[in-house]
Amino acid sequence: MTEENGDRLSGAEIGKDAVQSTVEAAAATVGEVATIITAAVRDIATAIGGLATEVFEIREASNRASADHAEAGAEDVD
């Protein structure tokens, strides 16, 4: 191989360039995967948080319904 200025590249330099390109590609891929995993973890946490909110709201609604039912039963006794 030759460079634009006509100098030949040594085998060591070619090898170094190949290793450098491989490391750069691997680093870019690791970064992409980390971004995907980070987004997935965030989305999972959001979904679980939404479920927990729904469960709390259902529990509160159930408690209110039970209290309303108990009050209605007490009024029937009077």
N, C-alpha and C positions, 0 to 999 in steps of 0.2 A: 504494500500500500504506500502511497505517497501523499504528502500534504500539498497544499497549494504552492508552497515555496520550493517544492522539489525535494525536500528532505525525506528520507525513508524512515518509517516508524520501526522501532525495534520490537522484537517479540514480547519483551517485558512491558513495553508501553501499550501494546495492543491488549495484552492480558490485563493490565491495570485498567484500561478503558472499559474492557468487558466487565470486570468486577465492579467498577464504579457504576456502570449502567445498571447492572443487576441489583446492586444495593439501593440505588435511587428508585428503581421500579418496585422493589420490595417495600421500601419505606412509604412510597405513595400508596401501595395496596394496603399496608397496615393502617395508614391514616384513613383510607376510605372505609375499611372494615370497622375501625374504631368509631367513626362517625355513624355508621349504620347501627352498631350496637348501642351507642349512646342514645340515638333517637328511639330505638326499640325499647330500651329500659325506661326512657321518659314516657313513652306512650303506654307502656304496661303500668307504670306508677299512676298515670292519669286515669287509666281505666279502673284500676283497683280502688283509687280514691273515689271515683264516681260511684262504684258499687257500694263502698262503705257509706257514702252519703245517702244513697237510696235505702240501705238497711236501717240507718238511724231514723230516716224519715218514716219508714214503714213501722218501726217500733213505736215512734211517737204517736203516729196515727192510730195504731192498735191500742196504745195506752189511753188515748183520748176516747176512742170508741168504747173501751171497757168502762171508763169512768162515766161516760154518758149513759151507757146501759145500766150501770149500778144506780145512777141517779133516777133514771126512769123507773126502775124496779122499786126504789124507795118511795117514789110518788104514788105508785099503785097501792102500796101498803097503807098509806094515810087515808 
